[in-house]
Amino acid sequence: MKVEVKELEGLMREVTVNLPAETVESALKNKFDEVRKDTQIDGYRKGKVPMDRIHSMFGDAVRADVSEDLIRTTYPEAVKQETLRVASYPSIVKAGYNDDGGGFSYTANVEVYPQVDNVVYDDLKVTVEEIEVKDSDVDEFVEGLLKRFSDLSPVEREAQATDVVVADLIKLHAPSLVLTGGQFAGQEIDLGNPVTVREFREQLTGAKSGDETEIEVNYPKDYPDATFAGATVKYHCQVKQVKERILPEFNDAFAKQTGQAETALELRMQIRDELKARLVQDQSRSKKSQIIGQIGSKNEIPIPEGLVSEYLNNIVEDFKKRYEDTDEEEVRRSYHDVGIGTIRWNILFNHLAVQENIEVLPSDIEERIKKFADNYKMTMEQAKEALNKSGSIADIRDSILEEKVLDFLVDKAKVTTQEKQTTKA
């Protein structure tokens, strides 16, 4: 087998494979023998049809099948022989049997991974907020906890800023990706929750049972539900009921009711510890997110379009499973740059792991499986069986490797801590 590789534009390579006559003739003979074995026509028993008749009857089909078989079986060998790190499925642009002396040749265009000689990670700078839990933070959490254990009582009056309004909503206008249904009955809209969009809080305060109005909601770009983020949706709103929230008193009895503590003081201390743990996690995520962005900027390697297309295909399929009226082109536009960044980071962190001899040890994987087993109350054997069946063992290794690379980079970065920024609802 003779293989020639020609560089095309960007990461595209033209791979031409020439197979010798003896290889092709052997493949053709075997295929014709298989066809003859299963062929029966008038005047001949099964498997006894003369070979010239077999060639006459099935020649074109056999040659077509053999050509597909030859490409399928030799292409991986050709790629391995030329040490090509292919990043996409091949596109066969030319294939055929050679007239001069037999043999078979084909040409495939394929994208390869970019060559990464050295991942640059010098001068990394990270800025994070200081970890500080204020009494007001604990008070805010306590307020939310009291709301969770509160009772809602219907009232015959106008809605106040702390009430819950029960309303039927009818979608009048919305981007197709946001809402697939048209009517949403019995929606509970908490006017006292800062997460509730401003338009609902403002326009439903003062409303009473039986009122009808149209509300156009401009969801902020940082809205928690990414599906709605940045979208504008108009609703017809019919108020069905106004409910007053009755909060319990924060005391030792309430602490026991939560099942988390015996006294109110102990519960506040636990809340403070929980909030601090969340801030530590947020700070860690922020560091890693900034690192990923800087590594991408310092190493702007080209990205195979085939990988981007595959990434976007998966995103589109996920949207289609959740939303009937998915605008495929809009999804692709929205996630194109995200896909490039994600793929670039995946390529770079794997190269950096090799570059800096960062490895995943068997003990690392065992520890992660043990955590999985403990979370789902399984034995180690049951956990391993479940992960092997789902094909998640490889994902675990990749996840651990990424974490190790990020920890390595965070240790190299200059970290600046700034005062915590406060935001108002």
C-alpha atoms as one frame of an Amber mdcrd trajectory, in Angstrom:
protein
   0.000   0.000   0.000   1.361   3.375  -1.055   0.108   6.499   0.684   0.623
  10.115  -0.275  -0.441  13.075   1.857  -0.851  16.566   0.479  -1.503  19.663
   2.576  -4.553  21.638   1.518  -5.908  24.854   3.018  -5.824  25.098   6.802
  -6.093  21.754   8.573  -7.379  19.867   5.531  -5.243  17.043   4.136  -5.583
  15.102   0.879  -4.780  11.439   1.432  -4.259   9.294  -1.678  -4.005   5.530
  -1.240  -2.814   3.137  -3.956  -3.422  -0.583  -3.416  -1.426  -3.213  -5.350
  -3.065  -5.484  -7.902  -2.586  -8.627  -5.845  -4.502  -7.149  -2.878  -7.372
  -6.053  -5.091  -7.516  -9.279  -7.089  -7.614 -11.325  -3.872 -10.469  -9.212
  -2.508 -12.423  -9.497  -5.760 -11.910 -13.259  -5.946 -13.109 -13.755  -2.384
 -16.204 -11.641  -2.967 -17.080 -13.414  -6.240 -16.638 -16.768  -4.484 -19.052
 -15.638  -1.738 -21.640 -14.548  -4.308 -21.306 -17.763  -6.267 -21.756 -19.823
  -3.105 -25.153 -18.227  -2.447 -26.390 -17.986  -6.065 -28.871 -20.398  -7.690
 -30.334 -19.964 -11.205 -32.269 -22.206 -13.550 -30.156 -25.054 -14.868 -27.575
 -24.893 -12.084 -27.510 -26.004  -8.495 -26.781 -23.511  -5.732 -23.060 -22.745
  -5.675 -22.422 -24.357  -9.092 -23.141 -21.436 -11.409 -20.167 -20.917 -13.774
 -17.923 -18.075 -12.673 -18.215 -16.274 -16.024 -21.988 -16.094 -15.481 -21.391
 -14.749 -11.952 -19.080 -12.088 -13.371 -21.653 -11.199 -16.023 -24.562 -11.019
 -13.603 -22.954  -9.442 -10.527 -19.713  -7.885 -11.757 -20.632  -4.222 -11.205
 -22.203  -4.844  -7.808 -19.252  -6.920  -6.601 -16.724  -4.354  -7.734 -18.698
  -1.627  -5.961 -18.889  -3.650  -2.738 -15.191  -4.486  -2.867 -14.240  -0.856
  -3.418 -16.191   0.105  -0.273 -14.581  -2.720   1.675 -11.094  -1.753   0.515
 -11.568   1.864   1.564 -13.082   0.926   4.902 -10.305  -1.515   5.810  -7.266
   0.327   4.439  -8.059   3.918   5.379  -7.321   3.406   9.115  -4.038   1.711
   8.178  -3.106   4.577   5.854  -3.796   7.167   8.550  -1.767   5.203  11.083
   1.087   4.718   8.618   1.320   8.480   8.044   0.769   9.268  11.763  -2.120
  11.591  10.948  -4.212  12.763  13.915  -7.505  12.969  12.081 -10.254  15.135
  13.516 -13.142  14.344  11.161 -14.607  11.606   9.001 -12.991  11.334   5.569
 -14.677  12.660   2.459 -13.915  10.366  -0.478 -13.413  12.627  -3.493 -12.131
  10.029  -5.967 -11.998   6.225  -6.098 -11.605   3.615  -8.812  -9.891   0.549
 -10.191  -6.697   1.217 -12.080  -6.720   0.342 -15.775  -2.956  -0.044 -16.055
  -1.966  -3.279 -14.364  -4.867  -3.565 -11.954  -4.940  -2.253  -8.446  -7.208
   0.276  -6.804  -6.741   3.853  -5.645  -8.785   6.437  -3.797  -8.385   9.971
  -2.507  -9.878  11.223   0.733  -9.995  14.721   2.170  -9.811  14.845   5.940
  -9.198  17.408   8.659  -6.413  16.865  11.171  -5.823  18.221  14.646  -3.613
  21.305  14.810   0.062  20.851  15.607   0.743  22.078  19.141   4.440  22.255
  19.873   4.266  24.009  23.217   1.319  25.305  25.245   2.091  28.807  26.516
   0.870  29.507  30.044   3.192  32.228  31.343   1.962  35.434  33.017  -1.459
  34.126  34.046  -3.390  36.634  36.155  -6.577  35.913  38.073  -8.813  38.289
  39.999 -11.275  36.962  42.574 -13.538  38.417  45.225 -12.608  38.030  48.864
 -14.412  35.356  50.818 -16.530  37.136  53.398 -19.884  36.141  54.842 -21.657
  39.138  56.364 -24.503  39.072  58.846 -26.734  40.504  56.120 -25.899  37.485
  53.938 -26.983  35.138  56.702 -30.132  37.231  57.256 -30.995  36.971  53.560
 -30.549  33.195  53.618 -32.667  32.944  56.776 -35.400  34.954  55.054 -35.384
  32.520  52.152 -35.506  29.588  54.556 -38.469  31.091  56.375 -40.234  31.511
  53.035 -39.711  27.833  52.245 -41.468  26.911  55.486 -44.127  29.624  55.197
 -47.841  29.215  54.573 -49.759  30.924  51.769 -53.195  32.227  52.673 -55.678
  33.590  50.056 -56.669  37.210  50.607 -59.384  39.395  49.080 -57.328  42.540
  48.439 -54.818  44.023  46.024 -51.496  42.262  45.783 -48.663  43.705  47.843
 -44.935  43.508  47.104 -44.472  40.427  49.318 -47.487  38.443  48.062 -47.804
  35.576  45.618 -50.089  36.074  42.622 -51.694  33.043  40.984 -52.346  33.780
  37.303 -53.159  32.161  33.971 -50.661  33.203  31.314 -51.191  33.081  27.558
 -48.190  33.593  25.305 -48.835  36.384  22.813 -45.317  36.631  21.430 -42.062
  34.760  22.113 -38.966  33.546  20.220 -39.448  29.914  19.220 -36.607  28.685
  21.421 -38.181  30.085  24.576 -41.745  28.778  24.873 -43.234  25.912  22.910
 -46.630  25.934  24.610 -49.239  28.663  24.351 -51.072  28.597  27.692 -49.747
  28.279  31.238 -52.475  27.968  33.844 -52.147  28.505  37.580 -48.664  30.044
  37.576 -47.533  31.165  41.024 -45.639  34.461  40.687 -43.754  35.448  43.831
 -43.653  39.242  43.906 -41.292  39.214  46.877 -38.643  37.134  45.177 -35.884
  39.257  43.605 -35.376  36.538  40.999 -38.893  37.162  39.672 -38.522  39.363
  36.604 -39.036  43.082  37.201 -42.049  43.462  34.872 -44.096  40.883  36.811
 -43.163  42.414  40.163 -43.999  45.933  39.053 -47.169  45.332  37.046 -48.791
  42.733  39.300 -48.279  44.682  42.518 -51.676  46.245  43.137 -53.529  43.656
  41.041 -56.500  41.717  42.445 -58.433  38.601  41.554 -60.150  38.907  38.172
 -57.816  41.564  36.753 -56.494  41.055  33.206 -53.495  42.750  31.638 -50.758
  42.298  29.035 -47.188  42.138  30.287 -44.128  42.308  28.062 -41.127  40.790
  29.834 -37.574  41.617  28.821 -35.594  38.826  30.453 -32.073  40.012  31.421
 -29.087  38.440  29.679 -27.944  36.920  32.983 -31.352  35.380  33.751 -30.801
  32.043  35.602 -32.695  30.042  32.972 -30.449  30.356  29.908 -33.387  29.540
  27.626 -35.047  32.855  28.502 -31.871  34.923  28.923 -32.046  38.040  26.742
 -35.448  37.129  25.266 -38.564  39.312  25.060 -41.875  37.559  25.746 -45.354
  39.117  25.837 -48.048  37.488  27.978 -51.780  37.966  28.515 -52.171  37.658
  32.264 -55.414  36.899  34.132 -55.115  37.086  37.916 -56.922  34.186  39.580
 -55.930  34.691  43.201 -53.741  36.728  45.570 -52.014  34.907  48.427 -50.405
  36.382  51.499 -47.206  34.761  52.763 -47.246  34.014  56.495 -43.716  33.481
  57.798 -42.864  31.377  60.855 -40.809  32.879  63.657 -37.070  32.183  63.575
 -36.500  30.465  66.909 -35.312  27.180  68.387 -38.585  25.478  67.466 -38.135
  26.506  63.843 -34.527  25.254  63.858 -35.742  21.854  65.013 -38.492  21.915
  62.363 -35.873  22.227  59.615 -34.132  19.097  60.886 -30.760  20.828  60.544
 -30.140  22.119  64.078 -31.418  22.163  67.658 -31.244  25.903  68.220 -31.606
  29.081  66.165 -28.003  30.043  66.952 -26.691  26.686  65.780 -28.728  27.006
  62.577 -27.282  30.464  61.866 -23.763  29.100  62.371 -24.474  26.252  59.954
 -25.868  28.705  57.419 -22.740  30.840  57.711 -20.523  27.790  57.118 -22.618
  26.756  54.116 -22.441  30.227  52.587 -18.677  30.307  53.070 -18.331  26.902
  51.380 -20.360  28.198  48.429 -18.099  31.250  48.121 -15.024  29.018  48.142
 -16.536  26.964  45.314 -17.505  30.114  43.396 -13.997  31.491  43.786 -12.475
  28.230  42.534 -14.802  28.186  39.505 -13.968  31.817  38.750 -10.232  31.124
  38.847 -10.565  28.184  36.488 -12.869  30.035  34.097 -10.413  32.925  33.843
  -7.520  30.499  33.335  -9.322  28.713  30.498 -10.004  32.013  28.765  -6.389
  33.166  29.064  -4.958  29.869  27.844  -7.204  30.093  24.788  -6.058  33.671
  24.106  -2.378  32.785  24.482  -2.680  29.725  22.222  -5.011  30.610  19.349
  -4.638  27.357  17.483  -6.881  26.667  14.469  -9.865  24.446  15.183 -11.087
  21.720  12.789 -14.473  22.720  11.399 -15.536  19.071  11.547 -15.227  19.115
  15.336 -17.160  22.376  15.554 -19.892  20.920  13.351 -20.088  17.791  15.509
 -20.280  19.923  18.664 -23.093  22.044  17.194 -24.958  18.949  15.979 -25.013
  17.655  19.553 -26.227  21.006  20.889 -28.995  21.146  18.267 -30.133  17.608
  19.076 -30.272  18.477  22.770 -32.432  21.542  22.017 -34.739  19.515  19.774
 -35.357  17.031  22.570 -36.459  19.859  24.868 -38.133  22.309  22.480 -40.352
  21.393  19.549 -39.891  24.634  17.606 -36.112  24.794  17.749 -34.562  27.259
  15.313 -31.571  25.166  14.295 -29.688  27.970  12.557 -30.134  30.289  15.529
 -28.770  27.626  17.886 -25.758  27.100  15.650 -25.052  30.835  15.500 -25.440
  31.242  19.249 -23.155  28.364  20.183 -20.533  28.567  17.412 -18.001  30.615
  19.390 -18.713  28.603  22.532 -17.934  25.439  20.597 -14.644  26.810  19.294
 -13.582  27.829  22.804 -14.567  24.484  24.290 -12.755  22.448  21.623  -9.658
  24.662  21.779  -9.444  24.184  25.545  -9.911  20.391  25.235  -7.047  20.178
  22.760  -4.785  22.450  24.789  -5.279  20.888  28.204  -4.564  17.425  26.832
  -1.354  18.694  25.199  -0.379  20.514  28.370  -0.857  17.329  30.384   1.689
  15.576  28.161   3.967  18.609  28.136   4.098  18.799  31.935   3.841  15.060
  32.659   0.457  15.402  34.380  -1.141  11.968  34.680  -4.262  10.326  36.015
  -3.331   7.498  38.348  -5.441   4.373  38.937  -5.879   5.552  42.528  -7.408
   8.818  41.242 -10.031   6.903  39.306 -10.705   4.579  42.233 -11.260   7.560
  44.521 -13.707   9.140  42.072 -15.618   5.864  41.675 -15.810   5.565  45.465
 -17.413   9.023  45.666 -19.909   7.950  43.008 -20.645   4.747  44.940 -21.121
   6.639  48.216 -23.444   9.209  46.607 -25.693   6.520  45.150 -25.304   4.089
  48.052 -23.661   1.392  45.918 -20.826  -1.010  46.464 -17.637  -0.357  44.493
 -18.422  -3.345  42.275 -21.922  -2.046  41.518 -20.560   1.430  40.791 -17.909
   0.104  38.403 -20.462  -2.040  36.593 -22.846   0.908  36.218 -20.097   3.234
  34.962 -18.743   0.655  32.533 -22.209   0.042  31.089 -22.771   3.745  30.547
 -19.290   4.248  29.104 -18.496   6.856  31.762 -15.115   5.529  32.899 -13.322
   7.381  30.095 -15.255  10.544  30.995 -14.089  10.204  34.596 -10.475   9.994
  33.487 -10.830  13.055  31.238 -12.537  15.003  34.024  -9.787  14.201  36.519
  -7.083  15.096  34.005  -8.736  18.444  33.286  -8.987  19.187  37.010  -5.312
  18.354  37.507  -4.262  20.594  34.635  -6.397  23.444  35.978  -4.965  23.013
  39.478  -1.476  23.135  37.958  -2.278  26.360  36.093  -3.997  28.020  39.062
  -0.847  27.377  41.120   1.171  29.179  38.411  -1.171  32.176  38.227  -0.877
  35.469  40.067  -4.071  35.798  42.078  -5.417  39.216  43.066  -8.196  39.414
  45.633 -10.590  42.342  45.495 -13.373  43.488  47.781 -16.651  41.696  47.248
 -18.951  43.533  44.866 -22.523  44.017  46.054 -25.449  44.128  43.653 -28.968
  45.387  44.224 -32.064  43.637  42.909
